[in-house]
C-alpha cells in the first residue's frame, strides 16, 4: 500500500475515534463511527487476497447495519423525548436497539459470528487495530449510556460471550481466530461490570489492549500465523517467545501477572453488588480460556513439534530490537503492584 494512502487512512482512523469519544450528540458519534469504518476497510483489503476481500465485505455489511441501527435508536429516542444528547437515552425501545447495535459493533454474543472470520482474513497489524482501537468508540458510547441500559440483557450477553469465547477457542489452530475468541471472552468481562462500575470496564479495556498488542506484535515479528509454525518459531527468538509465554499467561488472568488485576477487581465488585452467582459463573468460565492460553504457552516453549510439519524451518529472523514490544511486555507482566492505588481510587 502507498505510504501516503496508509497515512491518510490511519489519520482518519484516529480522527473518527476522537470524534466519537469526544461527542455528546448522536449524529456526531455516528459520524465518527462511519469515518472509522471507511478508514479500516482499505486496510483489511490491502492484500487483495480473496479471503481478505471476503472479510472486508463481511465487516462492511455488519458495521453498516450496526450504524444504521444505532442511528435509528437515537432517532427513536429523540422522537420520544426530544433529546439528541447521548446521556439522555431514556426510551426503553431505543435502549434495546442501542444495545443490539453496540453488541454488533463489538462482536458480543449472539452477534459475534463476523469477528473471527474478519480477523482471519486480515493481516496481523490490521487484526490488532480491529481488536483494540476499533473497539474503543463503541465501548465509549456504552460507557456514556450505561446508566440507561437493561442490566439483565447486558449480563446475559456478557456471560454468553465469556462462555462462547472460551469454548470456541479450544479447538482452534489459527492464531488470529484464537485471539478473536479471546477478545470475545474479554468483552464479556468488560460488559458485565459496565453498569455497576464503568471505570473498571475502561481499566479492563486498557489492560486488555496492552496485552493483546504485545501478542500481536510478537507474532508479527516472527511471522507466526498457526500453532504449527509457533512450535518451531521459538528457535528464531527464544527470549521473545519466553516473554510471549508470560504475556499469554497474563491474558489468561493468572496471578501475579497484570491480567489478574481486572478479573480480580471485577469479581470483587460483583460480589459487593450481591451478584455472587454471576461472579462465580464468570470465574468458572475463565477456566475455559485458561486452558487454551496454557496450550499456547506450551506450544511457544516446546522444543520440537510432536509430529512432522510441512513448513520450512526458518532459522533467520529480523534481529533488530523493537522497543515497543519491550515496553508493552513489561506492562503486560508487571502492572499488578499498582493495584492498591487503583483499589483506593475505585
N, C-alpha and C positions, 0 to 999 in steps of 0.2 A: 504494500500500500504506500502511496505517496506520503512522505513525511508531513507535508503541509496539510493534506487532507486529514491525516491522523490527528494532527494538532487541532484542526477545526472541530473534529468530532469529539476529542477529549475536552476541549474548552466548552463545547455545547453540553456535554455531559455534566460538567461542573456547574454550568450556568443553570441548567434545568433543575439540578439538585438544590442549588442555592435558592432559586425562585420558590420551589415547593416548600422547603423547610422554613423560609422566612415570611411566607404569606399568611394572611388570616382571612382571605377571600377565596371562595371555592373556585372561581374562574381562574384566578392566578395560580392556585395549586394545580388545577387541571392542566393549565398551560405548561407548567414546569414538568409535569409527568409526561406530556406529549413530546416536549423537547428531548427529554431523557430517552424515550422510546425511539425517536427518529435518529438520535445520535448513536445509539448502541447497535442498531440494525446493520449499518455497513461494517462495523467491527466484527459482528458474528459471521457475516457473509464474505469476509475478505479472502478466505482461502479458495472460494469458488468450487469447493467440493460439493457433490450432491447432498451429502449429509448436512453440510453447513447451510446450504440453501433451504433444505427442509426445516432445519432448526430455526432459521430466520423467519420463514413463513409461519411456523407454529408460534413463535414468540410474538410476531406482529399481530396475529389474529387474537391471541389471548389478551395481550395488552390493550389492543383497541377495544375489545369487548369490555374489559375491566374499566377502562377510562370512560367509555360510554355509560356504563352502569353507575360509575361514581358521579358523573355529571348529572345523570337522571335523578339520582338520590338527592343531590344538592338542590336541583330544581324543584323536586317534590317537597323538600323541607322549606324552601323559600316560598313556595305556593301556600303552604300551610301556616307558616309563622311570619313570613315577610322578612326573614333574616338570611343574608348570604355569608354571615360570619361562620368560620369553621367551628368555633367553640359553641355555637348555638344550635347544635343538632339535637332537636327535641322531639321530632316526629318519629313515632315507633317504626312505621313502614320505611322511612328514609334511613333509619339506623340499621335495619336488617339489610337493605340494599347496599348500604355503605360497607357493612361487614363482609358481605359477599364480594364486593368489588375489591376490597383490600386483601381478602383471602386469595382471590385470583391473582392479584399482582404479586403477592408474596410467595405463593405456592403452598398455602396451607391446605391440609386435607379438608374437604374432598376435592379441592381444585389444584392438586399437586402434579397431575399427570404430565404436564408440559415441561416441568422444570428439569427432571433428569435427562429427558431427550434433548432439550436445548443445550444443556451443559455438555452432553456427549458430542454434539455437533460443533461445539465451539473450541477455539484454542484455549490453552491453559490460562493465558493472560485475560482473554475475554471472559472465561468462566469465573475468574477471580472478580472481575468487575460485576458480573451478574450476581455473584454470591454476597457481595459486600455493598458497594456504592449504590447499586440499583435497588437495594432493599431499604436504604435509608429514607427516601421520601415517603413510601407507604407506611413505614413504621412511625415516622414523624406525624403523619396525619392520624394514625391510630392513637398516638400519644395525646394529641390535642383533643380528640373526641372520646377518649377512654371513659370519661365520667358518664357518657350517654349510652354506651354500648350495653348490649344484653350479656351479662356475665355468664349466664348458663350456656348460651350459644358459643361464646368465645372459649369457655372451659372445655366444652365437648370437642371443639376443633383442635384445641391445644393438646389434649390427651390423645386424640386420634393421631395427630401429627407426630407426637413423641413415640407412639406405638408403631405407626407405619414406617416412620423414618428409620427406627432401629430394626424392624422386622425385614424390610425390603433391602436393607444394606447387607444382610447376612450372606446372601448368595451372589453378590456382585464381584466381578473380576476387573471391571474398568474403573480406574481411579477417579475419573470425573463423575461417574454415576455414584460411587461410594460417597464422595464429598457432597453430591447433590442430596442424597438421602440424609447425610449428616446435617446439612443445612435445614432440611425439613424438620428433623428432630429438634434442633436447637431453636427453631422458630416456635415450636410447641412450648418450650420453656419460657421464651420471651412473651408469648401471648397469654399464658395462664396467669401471669402476675401483673399484667399491664393495668388492669382495673384497680388493683389494690395498692400497688406501688409502681407507678410508671417509671420512676428513676431507676429501679432495678432492671427494667427492660432495656433502657439505654445503656446501662453498665454491662448487661449481658451481651448486647449487640456489639459494643466496643471491644470487649474481650474476645468474643467470637470472631470478629473481623481481624483482630491481630493474629489469632491462632491460625485461621484459615489462610490469611495472606502468607504466613510463614510456610504452610504446607504447599500451597500453590507455587510459590516462588522456588521452593526447593525442588519440586517435581519439574518445574520448567527448566531449572538449571541442569538437571540430569536427564531431561527429555524422557521422563518416565510417564507412561500412559496406562500401563497394565500391571497387574500383580506379577506376571511372568517376567517382565523386564525389571520390576522392582527388586526381584530376588537376586539379580546379577548386577544391579547398578551400584550396590554398596562398595564394590571393588574400585570404582572410579573416585568416589569421595567418601571414604569411611567416616571421617569426622562429621561431615554434613549429615550423613544418614544416622549417626548416633544422636545428634540433636533432633533430627526428624522423629526418631523414636520417642523422645521425651515430649515433643510437641503433640504427637498423636495421643500419648497417654494424658496429656493436659486437655486435649479435646474431649477425651473420654470422661474427664472430671475426677481424676484420681488425685488425692492429696499426696504430697504438699505442693502440687503444681497449680498454676494460675487458673486452669479450667475448673478447679474445685470451688473457687470462690463464688461465682454466680449461682451455681446449683445449691451450694450451702445456704446462701442468703435467701434464695427463692423458697427453699424448703422451710427455712426458719420463719420467713414472713407468712407463708401459707399456714403454718402451724399457729402463728399469732392470730390469724384471721379465723381460727376454728375450722380450718379446712384440712384437718389431719388426713382424712381418706384420700383427698386429691394429692397431698404431698407424698403420702406413702405410695400411691399408684405411680406418680411421676418418678420417684426414686427407683421403684422396681423396673419401670420401663427403660430407665437409663442403663440397666444391665445389658439390654439387647445391643445398644450402641457400644458398650464397653467390650462386648465380645468381638465385634469386627474391628474395633480400634486395636485390640490386643493382637488380632490376626495380622493387621497391617504392620504393627510394631515388630511382630515376629518375622514377617517377610522382609522387612527392611534391615534386619540384622542376621539373616540366615547365611550360612557360609556358602552353600551350593544349592541350586534348585533340586528338589527331590526327584525330578524326572527330567527327561530330555526336553530341550527347548528349541524352537525353530528360529529364534532370534540370534543374530550375531552378537557376540560379546564385545561391547565397545569398551576398550581399555583406556581410551583417552577422553577427556572432557575439558571444558573450559576451566582453567585453574585460577582465573582472575578473581580476586576477592570481591565479595558483594557485601558491602557494609549494611545494606538494608536488611538482608537475611539475618545477619548477626544481631542487629538491634531488635528485630521482630522476634527472633528466637529467644533472646534474653527476656523480653516482655512476656512471651508465651509461657515461660517456665517459672519465672521468679517474681511474679507480682503479688503472691499471696501475703507477704509480710505487711502490705498496706491495708489489709482487711480491717484491723482495729480502727483505723481512721475512717474507712467507709462506713463501718457499723455505727460510729458516733454521729456521722452526718445524715444517715438514713434513719 
